[in-house]
Amino acid sequence: MRNLLSANFARLWRSRLFWIAQVGVYAWGVFAYFLLRVNNANGYPFENGNTYFFNQMTFVGITMACFSGLFIGTEYSDGTMRNKISVGHSRAKIYLANLVTILCAGLAQFAAYTLAALTAGTLLVGDLVWSRLYRPAETFAIAFLSICTSAAIAVLISMVVQDKAKAVLVNVLLSILLLAVGASSLKGLMQPRMTERVFNEGSGEYAYASEDNLGDLEKLGVEIVPNPKYLSGTERKLYEYVSAVLPASLALSCALDESDSEYDRFSGLQVCGTLVAVIVLSGSGILVFRKKDLK
């Protein structure tokens, strides 16, 4: 296992793709804080530092998916995978070594973005980089859990799909799908228990505020009513379990600030969900890889 990891990290260090990804993520961090500087100059309020500091988490699953498909796919196309097996390395150890390598590559991308925030971000907006962060230690833990699950998914696809181009395509499409599902589940959990409803005090009719009735604002009243979109009971539990397992939900929750919603973005459920997801995905991948006929 040690020899496999040493070979993987040596190859990672020499990989142009790895360094291109690092530079690209760093540049994205600089661009994000440049936009923040422009927004501040135009008078837009800035309250939630997590939105910028953890901005890269929105697409970390996609970047890891592309890198994993190309990095592992090259081992198939170059015959490196077959050579590792022929010299006596077990398939389980090969799989786990690749999992650790892709996980470290994902963490390196996150570190590159964080470095951009602390260097270029500080130069552009000063202490706004860290002064508006919400529970940074907790958010870093959520980011780590998301990267772990994203790595497990990306490696599973890359180790099972032998063709490099197909592996990248499947990985990217799956990452986009998971991002959409994760955003939907998180949006459902963030719905407040109560909401506001506008009504006309004269007629008693309920209506939405629009350009047609802006002149009658003094006649409009607001009442607090139960939110019909609020999730409760079994449905809420199901959404919580799904969000605890999906890396996209965890990644998107990194940008959340303190709110009135009842959604607990970090708890034992997220930790257990990530652990179960990584074990199930990796175990399934190892079983399939053991039976795979390498061409």
Disulfide bonds with the S-S distance in Angstrom:
none
